[in-house]
C-alpha cells in the first residue's frame, strides 16, 4: 500500500526534477520513488561492505579485492 508524503524542495531542485522527469518520460513521483529505492539499496550495500570489512579484519585483514574475489 502506498502512503502519501509531503516533500518541500528548493525551486532549483524542483526544476531539475521536472526537467529530468520529462527527459525520462516518467512522472516526478516515479522518479523520486526510483531515487529513494536506489539510495536505500546503495546504503544497504555500503553497510554490508562495512560489516564484511570488519569481519575480514578480524580474520587477518583482507583487501577489497580479496573480498570481491571471494564473493564473485
Phi, psi and omega in degrees: 000135179270145177237148181280141174228134176270131184231120177261122182241147172299153184303319182293324178290317179299317179297317179295320178298314180296319179295315181294321180295326176291318179299317183273357178057043174225162180287158177301322180297316179295322179296318177296316179299316178298317181297318179294316178300315180296318179300313181296321177296314179300317180296321177297317179294321177296319178296316177299316179300315179300316179296318180296319180294322177296316179295318179297321179297321178294335182262012176119005174077088175264154175273169174303321181294320177301313182294319179300316180294325180294323185265354181273000000 
